[in-house]
Structure formats: structure tokens, C-alpha cells
Amino acid sequence: MNKIPFNSPFLTGKEIEYIQDAHQNGQLAGDGKYTELSSSLISKLLGSGDTYLTHSCTAALEMIAILLDLRQGDEVIMPSFTFVSTANAFVLRGITPVFVDVDPITFNIDPSKIEDAISSKTKAIMAVHYAGISCDMDELISIAKKYNLKVVEDSAQALLSKYKGQSLGTIGELSAFSFHETKNVISGEGGALVINESTFLERAEIIREKGTNRTKFFRGEVDKYTWVDIGSSFLPGEIISAFLYSQLIEARSITDKRISHWNKYHKYLKSLELEGKIRRQIVPDFCEHNAHMFFIILNSLDERTQLMSYLKSQGIQAVFHYVPLHSSPAGIKYAKSIGSFDNTHTASTCLLRLPLGCNVDVERIVDAINKFFMS
Ligand SMILES: Cc1ncc(COP(=O)(O)O)c(C=O)c1O
């Protein structure tokens, strides 16, 4: 019996050709031909925004935490149900993440929970587009305007998703994407910072180049480069960028293939939902999604554990996440939590992610799920 892994990275077949070209060009450090090609293509795919490639989404989030110029003790509101980097990037700068619950439909930050979490120290709201499905951006922006806060998008999972026709990652002032091998478009590790507010541009360039004005020097705008701000080495080398470029060219077709599998899951699992056995993923009308993930919600943790182990016995790897950050050891130490976390708890205990990629045998997986519920 063939195993179905949870994640099968999709390769376009052009990766090695572009890497070979980068090798022949002889510039292997960052900001060469492929960094330029990839970053311009990302901005083109998004329809707006200035893109800076980074070596991960985590790095882009760390750049955002510096760019926002917050002080020790300032606060950023975010969902507890997210990947650790959303919070850790801020903690590294002495900023306090303030966790709130997610909504029960999308498991994105619940806008109705945000106002209770706002204090005089609040500076920003993190819109994490879980599973590539958009947060309710109008709601978030109207709260942000009322309290003079920035909106940052953690678009790690959201390349090519849209909110009311506008690309995710281009709505908040700043946003971060991931090209980790588990994402739709990949480079092993990789990421991008997208800037939608031009006042951040000059400083971003410096922060990304170890706090120096080296990029200006390369453009001939200064006669020597020097240390001008805080920063780090946030840029990827050309080998990674060349790999990424081959993937970005195929971004639309990769997404369309994933959507066709997502649609099959959605269709085939309808009857189990009607029988009350599971709940399928819900995409709000305001969102055009990128099929980053297909998940189901079981009725209990026990049932999820049993289904997971049944699928494993059938050679199918299904997985769950996240341990809620508000209850994690570092979350308790470094962050604040406001209100109850009932929906975060449901997501963390009852959500099961099914294998999804460009080539996945949805029929076999659905068949196994049906058999589990018949037994
Ligand atoms: C919501 C979210 N934010 C940030 C990250 C971090 O991405 P990376 O692994 O590229 O640093 C991830 C990775 O899965 C994520 O899902």
C-alpha cells in the first residue's frame, strides 16, 4: 500500500535549470538576478506592494517588528491560534503579544474580541489569514482606524488568496509570506516582506542588509556603505531565489491544481457533514482562497485521535496543530491573554488537516474516512 504523506512538495521541473543559471552567473549571495526576478514577480502576482525577499516568513515578521518602531512593553493584538513566529518576532523586540480568541467559522482572529484587548500600549493588530482564508479585513481596518493602530498581515499561508477581490498581503501596511516547503509555492525555506506603505521602504532595505546602507552603495547613491540602523541578515542567497522563481512562475497553475483537489474533498465529504459526523472547512463569501489547506472538524478530541490513527493504519498521514499560544510555556511568560478561548480550544483539539497538494489521491482518503465512520 502506497503511503500518502501529509505534505508532498511540488516541483515544477525548472528548479535545477534556474539554479544552474545562478551558479553560472557567479553571484550566489543575495540581491542578484533571481532575487530581483522573484520579488518583482511576487509584486506582480499580488497586483501591488513592494516586495523584499527574506530567508523565511519568520524573518519577514522580525523585520516588521523592527519597522513598526515599537517600544519595550508596547502591545500587538493577535490570535492565540497561530504559528509561533507571529508572536515570537515581537517578543524578540520586547513587545508584548496580546492574544484573543478566533471566530468559530474560519478560526481567524475574531474582530468582536479585539476592542476588549486594546490598551494605551496597543500599537498593531496581526491579521493571520489561517489556511489562506481571509480575515474580515473591513472589520479589522475599521477598529484599527478608530484606535490609530497599524494592521499587519501574516500572509504566510495566503499567496494568491483574495479579500473582496484584493490580494491578501496588500491590504495592511506590512505583510509577510512564507515559501517554506509546506506552503503552496516553495523554496525549502523562504519568505517575503511586502510593503504597502511607502514610508517603510527606505528603512526596510537597511534592516534587511544588517543595518547598513549597502543597497544604496550598490546603486551608486553613496560612495561607501556603513552601519546606519539596527538590522540583521534577512536576505536569501541566489540559489534559493532561483528555486523560488521557478515556482512563482507556476504559482497560478499550482494553486488551481490544489483548488481542484480541495473542491473534491469539499464535495465528497458533504454527506458526513449532513450526518453530523464532521464539519467541513467554510470559506466566507468575501474570500477567494488558495487551497492552502483542507481541514475537517471532528466532534471531539477522542474522535480525532481515533480517526488519525485509523488513517495512519491505512498509510495516510493526517495532522493537527497548533498548541494554542496563550497556553504555551513561552506564551504564558511573554504574552497577555484577553477573554475566553473556546474556539481556539476547538480548533486545537478537533481540527484535522488532510493531505493536500498538486497530486493527492482524494478519493482514497475520503474512502478511508467513510470506512472509519461506518465501523
Ligand atoms: C501563520 C504563519 N506565520 C508564520 C510562519 C513562519 O513561516 P516560515 O517557516 O517561513 O518562517 C508560518 C509557517 O508555517 C505560519 O503558518
PDBQT file of the ligand as one rigid body, heavy atoms in Angstrom, charges set to zero:
ROOT
HETATM    1  C1  LIG A 401       0.796  31.728  10.106  1.00  0.00    +0.000 C 
HETATM    2  C2  LIG A 401       2.277  31.505   9.967  1.00  0.00    +0.000 A 
HETATM    3  N1  LIG A 401       3.117  32.510  10.260  1.00  0.00    +0.000 NA
HETATM    4  C3  LIG A 401       4.454  32.363  10.136  1.00  0.00    +0.000 A 
HETATM    5  C4  LIG A 401       5.013  31.185   9.702  1.00  0.00    +0.000 A 
HETATM    6  C5  LIG A 401       6.504  31.053   9.596  1.00  0.00    +0.000 C 
HETATM    7  O1  LIG A 401       6.915  30.772   8.299  1.00  0.00    +0.000 OA
HETATM    8  P1  LIG A 401       8.419  30.347   7.974  1.00  0.00    +0.000 P 
HETATM    9  O2  LIG A 401       8.543  28.893   8.265  1.00  0.00    +0.000 OA
HETATM   10  O3  LIG A 401       8.597  30.679   6.520  1.00  0.00    +0.000 OA
HETATM   11  O4  LIG A 401       9.311  31.180   8.832  1.00  0.00    +0.000 OA
HETATM   12  C6  LIG A 401       4.173  30.110   9.382  1.00  0.00    +0.000 A 
HETATM   13  C7  LIG A 401       4.741  28.827   8.939  1.00  0.00    +0.000 C 
HETATM   14  O5  LIG A 401       4.100  27.828   8.816  1.00  0.00    +0.000 OA
HETATM   15  C8  LIG A 401       2.769  30.278   9.515  1.00  0.00    +0.000 A 
HETATM   16  O6  LIG A 401       1.926  29.277   9.203  1.00  0.00    +0.000 OA
ENDROOT
TORSDOF 0
